[in-house]
């Protein structure tokens, strides 16, 4: 054991700090709901996924929305849909890169301090800022890279109809039906 040995309590506290810094932040804001007005939700030139009344989803580009008609293009094909036939419109949505940078930098610095404290005195780890800044920058870069890969689709328009969804639940010792009503 080292002369000024780091106690197990300090190591555990540092491990908890490192683990807590890698958890993604939860936003207290509620997500913006889908628009009820199709003209307000889409703009010409947007690439969207449209679900029609038959339940088919198609990736398409919006040409225009006028009155009761949505004009779209997919490749060379121009399609005109009635707004009543459009059940849902989803658009590409990417994650913000700043939270990935902050989480990556925090996790890297906390891990670096933990590893440093295993071989050095706490004062040396705390006071030697240069290596911690470098490892923080590497962690921020990794966090940005991971966040850049996260892509999804966000619903920007949902028709105002009532829907009843039913899904079977089958397990070894349980059977049932999950019912969802949305309006």
C-alpha positions as CSV (number, residue, x, y, z in Angstrom):
1,X,0.0,0.0,0.0
2,X,1.3,3.5,-0.8
3,X,2.4,5.8,2.0
4,X,-0.5,8.3,1.5
5,X,-2.8,5.6,0.0
6,X,-6.1,6.5,-1.5
7,X,-8.8,5.1,0.6
8,X,-11.4,2.7,-0.9
9,X,-14.0,5.3,-0.1
10,X,-12.3,7.8,-2.4
11,X,-12.0,5.2,-5.2
12,X,-15.7,4.2,-4.9
13,X,-16.8,7.8,-4.9
14,X,-14.6,8.5,-8.0
15,X,-16.0,5.4,-9.7
16,X,-19.6,6.6,-9.0
17,X,-18.7,10.0,-10.3
18,X,-17.3,8.4,-13.5
19,X,-20.4,6.3,-14.0
20,X,-22.8,9.2,-13.3
21,X,-21.0,11.4,-15.9
22,X,-21.6,8.9,-18.7
23,X,-25.4,8.9,-18.2
24,X,-27.2,11.0,-20.8
25,X,-29.0,14.1,-19.6
26,X,-32.8,14.0,-19.5
27,X,-34.5,17.1,-20.7
28,X,-37.3,18.6,-18.6
29,X,-39.0,19.9,-21.6
30,X,-41.7,18.0,-23.3
31,X,-41.3,17.4,-27.0
32,X,-43.3,19.6,-29.4
33,X,-46.4,17.7,-30.6
34,X,-47.2,17.0,-34.2
35,X,-49.0,19.7,-36.2
36,X,-52.6,19.3,-37.0
37,X,-52.4,21.5,-40.1
38,X,-50.5,19.9,-43.0
39,X,-49.7,23.2,-44.7
40,X,-48.0,24.4,-41.6
41,X,-46.0,21.2,-41.1
42,X,-44.4,20.8,-44.5
43,X,-42.5,23.1,-46.8
44,X,-41.6,22.6,-50.5
45,X,-38.3,20.8,-50.9
46,X,-38.5,18.8,-47.6
47,X,-37.8,15.1,-47.8
48,X,-40.4,13.3,-45.7
49,X,-41.9,9.9,-45.1
50,X,-45.7,10.0,-45.8
51,X,-48.1,7.3,-44.5
52,X,-51.3,7.2,-46.5
53,X,-54.8,6.0,-45.6
54,X,-53.8,2.4,-46.6
55,X,-50.9,2.4,-44.1
56,X,-48.2,2.5,-46.7
57,X,-45.2,4.7,-45.9
58,X,-43.2,6.2,-48.7
59,X,-40.1,8.4,-48.8
60,X,-40.8,11.4,-50.9
61,X,-40.0,15.1,-51.5
62,X,-42.7,17.7,-51.0
63,X,-43.3,19.8,-54.2
64,X,-46.2,21.8,-52.7
65,X,-49.3,21.9,-50.5
66,X,-52.3,23.9,-51.8
67,X,-55.7,23.6,-50.3
68,X,-56.7,20.0,-50.2
69,X,-53.9,18.6,-52.4
70,X,-50.3,17.6,-51.5
71,X,-48.0,17.3,-54.5
72,X,-44.9,15.0,-54.0
73,X,-42.2,13.6,-56.1
74,X,-40.4,10.3,-55.7
75,X,-37.7,9.9,-58.4
76,X,-39.3,10.9,-61.7
77,X,-42.9,10.3,-60.5
78,X,-45.1,13.2,-59.4
79,X,-47.9,12.2,-57.1
80,X,-50.9,14.2,-55.9
81,X,-52.5,13.2,-52.6
82,X,-55.6,14.5,-51.0
83,X,-54.8,15.9,-47.5
84,X,-57.5,13.7,-46.1
85,X,-55.5,10.6,-47.3
86,X,-52.3,11.7,-45.5
87,X,-52.3,10.0,-42.1
88,X,-48.8,10.9,-40.9
89,X,-45.7,12.8,-42.1
90,X,-42.3,12.1,-40.5
91,X,-39.1,14.0,-41.2
92,X,-35.5,13.2,-40.6
93,X,-34.2,14.3,-37.2
94,X,-30.6,14.2,-35.9
95,X,-29.4,14.5,-32.4
96,X,-27.7,17.7,-31.1
97,X,-23.9,17.3,-31.1
98,X,-23.3,19.5,-28.0
99,X,-24.7,17.0,-25.5
100,X,-22.4,14.3,-27.0
101,X,-19.4,16.5,-26.6
102,X,-20.2,17.3,-23.0
103,X,-21.0,13.7,-22.0
104,X,-17.9,12.5,-23.8
105,X,-15.6,15.1,-22.3
106,X,-17.1,14.5,-18.8
107,X,-16.7,10.7,-19.0
108,X,-13.2,11.0,-20.3
109,X,-12.0,13.4,-17.7
110,X,-13.6,11.4,-14.9
111,X,-12.1,8.2,-16.2
112,X,-8.7,9.8,-16.6
113,X,-8.8,11.1,-13.0
114,X,-9.8,7.7,-11.7
115,X,-7.0,5.9,-13.6
116,X,-4.5,8.6,-12.5
117,X,-5.5,8.3,-8.9
118,X,-4.7,4.6,-9.0
119,X,-1.0,5.3,-9.7
120,X,-0.4,8.8,-8.4
121,X,-1.3,10.9,-5.4
122,X,-4.6,12.8,-5.7
123,X,-2.8,16.1,-5.6
124,X,-0.7,15.2,-8.7
125,X,-3.9,14.2,-10.7
126,X,-5.8,17.2,-9.6
127,X,-3.1,19.8,-10.3
128,X,-1.8,18.4,-13.6
129,X,-4.4,20.0,-16.0
130,X,-2.7,19.4,-19.4
131,X,-3.3,15.7,-19.7
132,X,-6.9,16.1,-18.4
133,X,-7.6,18.7,-21.0
134,X,-6.2,16.5,-23.8
135,X,-8.2,13.4,-22.7
136,X,-11.3,15.6,-22.3
137,X,-10.9,16.8,-25.9
138,X,-10.5,13.2,-27.1
139,X,-13.7,12.3,-25.2
140,X,-15.6,15.3,-26.7
141,X,-14.5,14.2,-30.1
142,X,-15.7,10.6,-29.5
143,X,-19.0,12.0,-28.1
144,X,-19.5,14.2,-31.2
145,X,-18.8,11.2,-33.5
146,X,-21.3,9.0,-31.7
147,X,-24.0,11.8,-31.7
148,X,-23.4,12.4,-35.5
149,X,-24.4,8.7,-36.1
150,X,-27.7,9.0,-34.3
151,X,-30.5,9.7,-36.8
152,X,-34.2,9.2,-36.5
153,X,-37.5,10.3,-37.7
154,X,-39.8,12.7,-35.9
155,X,-43.5,13.0,-36.6
156,X,-44.3,16.5,-37.8
157,X,-47.9,15.9,-38.9
158,X,-50.6,13.5,-37.6
159,X,-54.1,13.3,-38.9
160,X,-56.7,14.0,-36.2
161,X,-58.4,10.7,-36.3
162,X,-59.2,8.3,-33.5
163,X,-57.2,5.0,-33.7
164,X,-57.5,1.8,-31.9
165,X,-54.5,-0.4,-31.8
166,X,-54.4,-4.0,-30.4
167,X,-51.3,-6.2,-30.0
168,X,-51.2,-9.7,-28.6
169,X,-49.1,-10.5,-25.6
170,X,-47.9,-14.1,-25.5
171,X,-45.4,-15.3,-22.9
172,X,-44.7,-18.6,-21.2
173,X,-47.0,-17.9,-18.3
174,X,-49.1,-15.0,-19.6
175,X,-51.4,-14.3,-22.4
176,X,-53.3,-11.1,-23.1
177,X,-54.1,-8.2,-25.4
178,X,-52.6,-4.8,-25.2
179,X,-55.1,-2.2,-26.4
180,X,-54.2,1.5,-27.2
181,X,-56.7,4.2,-28.0
182,X,-55.4,7.5,-29.4
183,X,-57.4,10.5,-30.5
